Amino acid sequence: MSERELIDGCRAGDRRCQRSVYDRYGPVMMGVARRYTARDADAEDVLVTAFFKVFDKISTFTDSGSFEGWVRRIVVNEALMLLRKNHALKQASEIADVNPQYFSTPAVANSRLSEADIMEQLDRMPPGYRAVFNLYVIEGYKHREIADLMDISINTSKSQLILAKKRMREQLTKLGYSPNLKD
């Protein structure tokens, strides 16, 4: 079935189409959810809640962008809601007078890193660091968007990114990698 047929089927409440959408996008979205959570069980909870919302709110999908992108946004929002619910984002700190040069160069990890290495290092970060790192480096959000999503200030978003990159660099150096993460 085409994506268009699956979306139309889901809008009509067809359970087979819903299952096909879940089968098609579930594994990728599980990876997205897992990047924000330290435990597989939490990522699974995020995924289930997100897909429930996808099917419940599919009538609001406007076909103006990619369906996968729309689903991804719901998954990210659900992951952030879980972190907020667990008060994991309340530990965010803000660095005063942040140097703007820190935000002009995106982070680039050494090509020798495996996905498992990156996930392990992300799991070792505090939830706020992990969330901002994911939103900025992996998802491509701007600090204004991150601040709005996480209900924090722009400077807090920036400082969390600085601290996350510093922590990632330290962790990878201990493992023998030479990370190319610029402050």
C-alpha positions as CSV (number, residue, x, y, z in Angstrom):
1,M,0.0,0.0,0.0
2,S,1.2,3.5,-0.7
3,E,1.6,6.0,2.1
4,R,-1.4,8.0,0.8
5,E,-3.6,4.8,1.0
6,L,-2.3,4.1,4.5
7,I,-3.1,7.7,5.7
8,D,-6.6,7.5,4.1
9,G,-7.2,4.1,5.7
10,C,-6.1,5.4,9.1
11,R,-8.4,8.4,8.8
12,A,-11.2,5.9,8.1
13,G,-10.2,4.0,11.3
14,D,-9.0,0.9,9.4
15,R,-7.0,-1.2,11.9
16,R,-5.0,-2.9,9.2
17,C,-3.8,0.4,7.9
18,Q,-2.9,1.5,11.4
19,R,-0.9,-1.7,11.9
20,S,0.9,-1.1,8.6
21,V,1.8,2.5,9.6
22,Y,3.1,1.2,12.9
23,D,5.1,-1.5,11.2
24,R,6.5,0.9,8.6
25,Y,7.4,3.8,11.0
26,G,7.6,2.1,14.4
27,P,11.3,0.9,14.3
28,V,12.6,4.3,13.2
29,M,10.5,6.1,15.7
30,M,11.6,3.7,18.5
31,G,15.1,4.9,17.7
32,V,14.0,8.5,18.0
33,A,12.3,7.8,21.3
34,R,15.3,5.9,22.6
35,R,17.6,8.8,22.0
36,Y,15.6,10.9,24.5
37,T,15.2,8.2,27.2
38,A,17.8,6.3,29.2
39,R,15.6,3.2,29.4
40,D,14.1,1.0,26.7
41,A,10.9,0.7,28.7
42,D,10.5,4.5,28.7
43,A,11.1,4.7,24.9
44,E,8.4,2.0,24.4
45,D,6.0,4.0,26.5
46,V,6.8,7.1,24.4
47,L,6.3,5.1,21.2
48,V,2.9,3.7,22.3
49,T,1.6,7.1,23.4
50,A,2.9,8.8,20.3
51,F,1.2,6.3,17.9
52,F,-2.0,6.5,19.8
53,K,-1.9,10.3,19.2
54,V,-0.9,9.7,15.6
55,F,-4.0,7.6,15.0
56,D,-6.2,9.9,17.1
57,K,-5.1,13.1,15.5
58,I,-4.5,11.9,11.9
59,S,-7.3,14.1,10.7
60,T,-5.1,17.1,11.5
61,F,-2.3,15.9,9.2
62,T,-2.5,18.5,6.4
63,D,-0.4,16.7,3.7
64,S,1.8,19.9,3.5
65,G,4.9,18.1,4.8
66,S,6.2,14.6,5.1
67,F,4.0,12.2,7.1
68,E,7.2,10.6,8.6
69,G,8.2,14.1,9.8
70,W,4.8,14.7,11.3
71,V,5.0,11.4,13.2
72,R,8.6,12.2,14.3
73,R,7.5,15.5,15.7
74,I,4.8,13.7,17.8
75,V,7.3,11.2,19.1
76,V,9.8,13.9,20.0
77,N,7.0,15.9,21.8
78,E,5.9,12.8,23.7
79,A,9.5,12.1,24.8
80,L,9.9,15.6,26.0
81,M,6.6,15.3,27.9
82,L,7.8,12.2,29.6
83,L,11.0,14.0,30.6
84,R,8.9,16.9,31.9
85,K,6.6,14.6,33.8
86,N,9.6,13.0,35.5
87,H,11.0,16.5,36.3
88,A,14.1,15.5,34.4
89,L,14.2,18.9,32.6
90,K,14.1,20.9,35.9
91,Q,17.8,20.4,36.3
92,A,18.7,22.6,33.4
93,S,21.3,25.3,34.1
94,E,22.1,28.5,32.3
95,I,25.5,29.9,31.6
96,A,25.6,33.7,31.7
97,D,27.1,35.6,28.8
98,V,27.5,32.7,26.5
99,N,29.9,33.2,23.6
100,P,27.9,33.2,20.4
101,Q,30.8,31.4,18.5
102,Y,29.7,28.2,20.4
103,F,26.6,27.9,18.2
104,S,28.0,28.7,14.7
105,T,29.5,25.2,14.1
106,P,27.4,22.1,14.3
107,A,28.8,19.1,16.2
108,V,30.3,16.4,14.1
109,A,31.3,13.0,15.6
110,N,34.2,10.9,14.5
111,S,33.2,8.5,11.8
112,R,34.5,5.5,13.8
113,L,31.7,5.8,16.3
114,S,29.0,3.1,16.1
115,E,25.4,3.8,16.9
116,A,25.8,1.7,20.1
117,D,28.7,3.9,21.2
118,I,26.7,7.0,20.7
119,M,23.6,5.6,22.5
120,E,25.7,4.5,25.4
121,Q,27.2,8.0,25.8
122,L,23.8,9.7,25.4
123,D,22.5,7.4,28.2
124,R,25.1,8.7,30.5
125,M,24.1,12.3,30.1
126,P,21.6,14.0,32.3
127,P,18.2,14.1,30.6
128,G,18.3,17.9,29.9
129,Y,21.7,17.6,28.1
130,R,20.5,14.6,26.2
131,A,17.3,16.3,25.1
132,V,19.0,19.5,23.9
133,F,21.8,17.5,22.2
134,N,19.2,15.4,20.3
135,L,17.0,18.3,19.4
136,Y,19.9,20.5,18.1
137,V,22.5,18.1,16.7
138,I,20.3,15.2,15.5
139,E,16.9,16.7,14.8
140,G,18.1,20.1,13.6
141,Y,16.0,22.4,15.8
142,K,17.1,25.9,16.5
143,H,17.6,27.1,20.1
144,R,14.4,29.2,19.9
145,E,12.4,26.1,19.0
146,I,14.1,24.0,21.7
147,A,13.4,26.7,24.3
148,D,9.7,26.6,23.3
149,L,9.5,22.8,23.2
150,M,11.2,22.4,26.6
151,D,9.8,25.5,28.3
152,I,13.3,26.8,29.0
153,S,15.1,30.0,28.0
154,I,17.2,30.2,24.9
155,N,20.3,30.7,27.0
156,T,19.5,27.6,28.9
157,S,19.2,25.7,25.7
158,K,22.5,27.0,24.5
159,S,24.3,26.3,27.8
160,Q,22.8,22.8,27.9
161,L,24.2,22.2,24.4
162,I,27.7,23.4,25.5
163,L,27.6,21.2,28.5
164,A,26.3,18.2,26.6
165,K,29.0,18.6,23.9
166,K,31.7,19.0,26.6
167,R,30.4,15.9,28.4
168,M,30.3,13.9,25.2
169,R,33.8,15.0,24.3
170,E,35.1,13.9,27.7
171,Q,33.3,10.6,27.6
172,L,34.5,9.8,24.0
173,T,38.1,10.8,24.9
174,K,38.0,8.3,27.8
175,L,37.0,5.6,25.3
176,G,39.9,6.5,23.0
177,Y,38.0,8.4,20.3
178,S,39.2,11.8,19.2
179,P,35.8,13.6,19.0
180,N,35.5,16.6,16.7
181,L,32.9,18.3,18.8
182,K,33.5,22.1,18.8
183,D,32.4,24.1,21.7
